[in-house]
Each structure stands twice: as structure tokens, then as C-alpha cells.
């Protein structure tokens, strides 16, 4: 099985943002520039998530999707504010290949079944955001980690598979943006609990952690954010100053968090291949 490497871009308004545990969002700049560079580096897929869409009951990524799909010829998944079949149809029409659903699926699980029947299971990704509780149980949260549901994460994973979801985007909120490494125990349990692909997200701060996750969990894909975003901000600094986008003082001072050792897609894939982990090589 070939491991997919996915670039996860969190969007707020017109900007790419990045936080820690889905909070404290810092503006990084123009998401189209990031997506285009990742495509040229050899990323396998791009994932856009509007991090405030469900909070404000909106979906506003259509222009971004259309511009990205015209320049990057790899699968593009879009999430945030996907509430009904018309929302799915709209984002697919402007260039998305898949949709990622969280809050709406929790509110009405039959939505998963309807969406899978209408558009095909391969089009439907269900985002599952979890927090580890004091009793060691993992529970599901929605609205980009803001809303407690009380739902057991593993039971929910089995449910979304039965309802027709094509894959799961699994985020450990505890690890997200921290650079402390993946929750391999959580990921392994998910991989063993369901028969559909699982995308691991949350915790990558250096190359060794990505390799460790792939080797220990046998996950189908890994979604990356901080580790690749902070590598690219240096390369794009001149373009940002021209466009007046992004936190220019942050970029100028190169204030990369100490817990992140930035890497590009070429370095990441080579590290995986060196460990005999099959992935699509960069050319």
C-alpha cells in the first residue's frame, strides 16, 4: 500500500492560518501560493478546511477551490460548512474532488449515507476530531474542536464506515500543532477498527515523527501542516511582501516555533523511502 502525504491548509477568510490544538490561529499568508508550491514539490493531495465555516454557518471557499484546481492537478478535498447535498454539489462543481464533513455528520448521521449514495463513497471523507479524556477514553468534538459531543471516537468511526464514508481524517486535538509527535496508539486503534482508509493528522514536528507514525500504525495517509508551512514561509517571504498578505513581522523575523523542525515534501518522502515505506516519489 502506498502512503499518501497530504498538505492540510486551514483557511480563515482569505488566509492560510495555523494554530496549536486548533486555537490561537496565526495568519501565514495566501493559501493558493502554498498549495501551488506543495503541488510542485510533489504532494499527493491538498486538503482545504475552512476553520470557522461551521461556527458562522457558511461555506466560502468556492473561489479558492476554483483557482487551486486550475493550477494543481492532484486530488483536492474541501471541508468546513458542508451541511447538505447542495453544498457538496457546489464545491465539486468548482473543482473539488472530495468533501470532508464533521459537524453536519454528527448532527445528522443519515447525511453520510445520503451523500455516499449521491456522490459515491470515495467522495466522502469524515473528519473525526478527538480529545483524550482523564479516563483514557477518546471522545469526539466538532466545530474545529470547540464543541463536546460525548461520543466515543471508535464507535463513531465504525458508524461512519457502515453509513458509507470513504475515508476518515483523524485529528488528535491534544497533539495538533504541538510538534510533539503523533498519538500512535490512537491511530493504530482506528486503523484496526475500520476497513476504510484513515488519514492521521496532528503532532508532526520533525521527520522522525512522520516515519515513526508510518511504521508503527500502518496508516493509509498522513496530513501535514506546521512542519511544511513553516518551511515554506521563508521561500515565499518576498511574494508576501509584494501582496501584503500574512503576518509580515513574523515572517521577517523567522519566528519558527522551537518545537517544529521544518521540512519540505522532497525531504519527507525521501526519509520515508529510506525506511522502505512506500510512497509516491518526488520528481
C-alpha positions, 0 to 999 in steps of 0.5 A, spaced: 500 500 500 502 506 498 502 512 503 499 518 501 502 525 504 497 530 504 498 538 505 492 540 510 491 548 509 486 551 514 483 557 511 480 563 515 477 568 510 482 569 505 488 566 509 492 560 510 492 560 518 495 555 523 494 554 530 496 549 536 490 544 538 486 548 533 486 555 537 490 561 537 490 561 529 496 565 526 495 568 519 501 565 514 499 568 508 495 566 501 493 559 501 493 558 493 501 560 493 502 554 498 498 549 495 501 551 488 508 550 491 506 543 495 503 541 488 510 542 485 514 539 490 510 533 489 504 532 494 499 527 493 493 531 495 491 538 498 486 538 503 482 545 504 478 546 511 475 552 512 476 553 520 470 557 522 465 555 516 461 551 521 461 556 527 458 562 522 454 557 518 457 558 511 461 555 506 466 560 502 471 557 499 468 556 492 473 561 489 479 558 492 477 551 490 476 554 483 483 557 482 487 551 486 484 546 481 486 550 475 493 550 477 494 543 481 492 537 478 492 532 484 486 530 488 483 536 492 478 535 498 474 541 501 471 541 508 468 546 513 460 548 512 458 542 508 451 541 511 447 538 505 447 535 498 447 542 495 453 544 498 457 538 496 454 539 489 457 546 489 464 545 491 465 539 486 462 543 481 468 548 482 473 543 482 473 539 488 474 532 488 472 530 495 468 533 501 470 532 508 464 533 513 464 533 521 459 537 524 453 536 519 455 528 520 454 528 527 448 532 527 445 528 522 448 521 521 443 519 515 447 525 511 453 520 510 449 515 507 445 520 503 451 523 500 455 516 499 449 514 495 449 521 491 456 522 490 459 515 491 463 513 497 470 515 495 467 522 495 466 522 502 471 523 507 469 524 515 473 528 519 473 525 526 476 530 531 478 527 538 480 529 545 483 524 550 479 524 556 482 523 564 479 516 563 483 514 557 477 514 553 477 518 546 471 522 545 469 526 539 468 534 538 466 538 532 466 545 530 474 545 529 474 542 536 470 547 540 464 543 541 463 536 546 459 531 543 460 525 548 461 520 543 466 515 543 471 516 537 471 508 535 464 507 535 463 513 531 468 511 526 465 504 525 458 508 524 461 512 519 464 506 515 457 502 515 453 509 513 458 509 507 464 514 508 470 513 504 475 515 508 476 518 515 481 524 517 483 523 524 485 529 528 488 528 535 486 535 538 491 534 544 497 533 539 495 538 533 500 543 532 504 541 538 510 538 534 510 533 539 509 527 535 503 523 533 498 519 538 500 512 535 496 508 539 490 512 537 491 511 530 493 504 530 486 503 534 482 506 528 486 503 523 484 496 526 477 498 527 475 500 520 476 497 513 476 504 510 482 508 509 484 513 515 488 519 514 492 521 521 493 528 522 496 532 528 503 532 532 508 532 526 514 536 528 520 533 525 521 527 520 522 522 525 515 523 527 512 522 520 516 515 519 515 513 526 507 514 525 508 510 518 511 504 521 508 503 527 500 504 525 500 502 518 496 508 516 493 509 509 495 517 509 498 522 513 496 530 513 501 535 514 501 542 516 506 546 521 512 542 519 511 544 511 508 551 512 513 553 516 518 551 511 515 554 506 514 561 509 521 563 508 521 561 500 515 565 499 517 571 504 518 576 498 511 574 494 508 576 501 511 582 501 509 584 494 501 582 496 501 584 503 498 578 505 500 574 512 503 576 518 509 580 515 513 581 522 513 574 523 515 572 517 521 577 517 523 575 523 523 567 522 519 566 528 519 558 527 516 555 533 522 551 537 518 545 537 517 544 529 523 542 525 521 544 518 521 540 512 519 540 505 515 534 501 522 532 497 525 531 504 519 527 507 518 522 502 525 521 501 526 519 509 520 515 508 523 511 502 529 510 506 525 506 511 522 502 505 515 505 506 512 506 500 510 512 497 509 516 491 516 519 489 518 526 488 520 528 481 
